[in-house]
Amino acid sequence: MILPKRFTQYTGSRLLQLLLLLTVCMGAKTAMAQSVTQEVARDYVMTINRSALAIVDSSVVVSMHITAIQDIPALQSVVLAPVLVDTISGRELELPLIFLNSRNQQIYFERTLVQEYPDAIALRKKNGRNLDIDYVRTVKYEPWMDRCVLKLRKQSCACSNMKARGELTVATFEREQEPPTIQLFPVYLVPPADNTVKVREERGSAYLCFELNKWDIRPEYMTNPVELQKIHNSVNLVRNDSDVTIREMTIEGFASPEGPYAHNLMLSEKRTEALKNYLLASNIARGINIRASGRGENWPGFTAYLAEHTNIPQHSQLLAIANSSQQPDEKEQQMRRNAAEGFAYVLENAFPALRCTNYTVVYTVRPFTLEESERVFETRPINLNLNEIYRLAENYAGDQDRYYSIIRRAYLLYPNDSYINLTMACLAIKRGEADEAAEHLSKVNDSPEKTMNEGIVAYMKGDLDTAVRLVEQARQAGVAQAEQQLQEFAKLRQN
C-alpha cells in the first residue's frame, strides 16, 4: 500500500504534482493499478449550470452549481480546483478543493484526507448517475481581486498516473452597467429690484437696577454703568453709520411677576419714562425720538424661561399656571400655594432677568451701488437688501467659492426668504445634496422654478417618473431649462 503524503500549497503548474497524492490505491495489486491507467477522455465531462463572483461588504463570494456527468473508474479521483486569478498580474488565490471519488477513494478520503482538507468537498460519483454539486465559498476582499476571474482546473489520477483534464474560466464579476451621466439644470430667481425704503432695527436688552419701589435712574448704582453703556453702544453703532438715518427709538420696561400687578404696572411705566428722560438728557440718545411704554409684569418672558428650562422643580405645575387664563395676581398666588418649591426657585433664578428694558433703534438705509455693496457686505451686510446682495454675488459668477459664500451669508441674514432658499436649493443640487435641497425647497413659495428643482431632487432620490412629471410641469409653465432637463432624462429611458 502506498502511504499518503500531506498536500502542500499549490500554485500554477505545481497543481499537477500535488494531485499525485490521490493515487493511493488501498491494497491494490500492481497489475490492477496498471489496468486502470488507461487513457480516458482528455476533458472530464461536466457542466457548469451556474457560477458567479460577487463582492458583498468586505468579502468576495464564489458560487457554482456543477453537474458531474462522466463516470470515474474504480480507484480513481477527479479533483476540481477553483482559483481566483488576477488577469493582469497573474496573482492567484486557491479556494477549497472539490474531490470526485470512486467508492474506494471516497472511503480513503473520509478516513484520512479529511484531516488534511477539512474545508474541501468530497463526494462519491456513482456510475451512471449525474452528481449535482453546490459550491459556495467566501474569502476576504482585497483590492487586487477587482481584476479577477474564477477558473476551475480539473485533474484526474490513477495511482501514479496524473492527467490534466482542462481548465475553464467559469465566472467574472458581474458589474452593473453604469447609468449614463446626465446633466442637471437646477434654477433660481434673482429677487426683483426693491425700491422700497430699507427699514432696519438694532435691538438689545438692559437690566437696570432700582431701589425698592423707586424709579429714578441712578447711573452709578450697582450694575447700571454697564447696562447704560450697552444702550449707548447700540445707539452709537447706528448713529455713526453714515449710510443710515435714525427714525426713532422704542423702549419697553418690564417687571417680574411678583407682588400686586397694579403696582408692578405703575413701576414699569414710571421707570421706563424715567429712562426715556435720562437718555434724552444725556448724550446717549439726544435728538432721537423715543417712544416709551411700561408693559407691567413680564409673563411672556417667564413662559419663555420655563420652555427653555425644563428641569426646574415643579416645572409642569408652574408652566400650566403661567399659561392659564387667570389674572396675573391669581397666577402668582396659585404658584405660591400649589408649587411653592418651584416658585421659590424661579423667584431667585428667573425673576431677576425678567426685570428688563428692551430697546430698539429703528433706522432707514440708503440704496447702494455695486461698488458700495462690496464694502457694506463686509461691514454691515444687514444694510443690503436681497437684490443688492444678488447683484454682488452675480459679479462673482466665475468664482464659485466667493459666490457661494455671499449667498450663504445672505441665507443666514434671511433664513426664511423664498428667493434665497430657492438659490440654496439650486446650489445643494449642484453639490449632489438632495436632502438639503428638499429642506430649502420646503421654504420656497410655489413657482415653476420650485417645481423644476423638486423634479430634479426626485431624480436624485431615484424616482425618475416623478422627476419627469414635475419637470414637464415646469416646461409647460415656461421654465426654459426644463426642455434640456427632459432631454437628459430621456437618455435614462433609452438606457
Buried (B, 14 or more C-beta within 10 A) or exposed (E): EEEBEEBEEBEEEEBBEBBBBBBBBEEBEEEEBEBBBEEBEEEBEBEEEEBBBEEEEEEBBBBBBBEBEBBBBBBBBBBBBBBBBBEEEEBBBBBBBBBBBBBBBBEBBEEEBEEEBEEBBBBBBEEEEEBEBEBEBEBEBEEEBEBBBBBBBBBBBBBEBBBBBBBBEBBBBEEEEEEEEBEBBBBBBEBEEEEEEBEBEBEBBBBBEBEEEEBEBEEEEEEBEEBBEBBBEBBBBBBEBEBBEBBEBBBBBBBBBBBEBEEBBBBBBBBBBBBBBBBBEBEBBEEBEBEBBBBBBBBEBBBEBBEEEEEBBBBEBBBEBBEEEEEBBEBBEBBEEBBEEBBBBBBEEBBEBBBBBBBBBBBBBEBBEEEBBEEBBEEBBEBBBBBBBBBBBEBBEEEEEBBBEBBBBBBEEBEEBBBBBBBBBBBBBEEEBBEBBBBBBEBBEEBBBBBBBBBBBBBBBEBBEBBBEBBBBBBEEEBEBBEBBBEBBEEBEEE
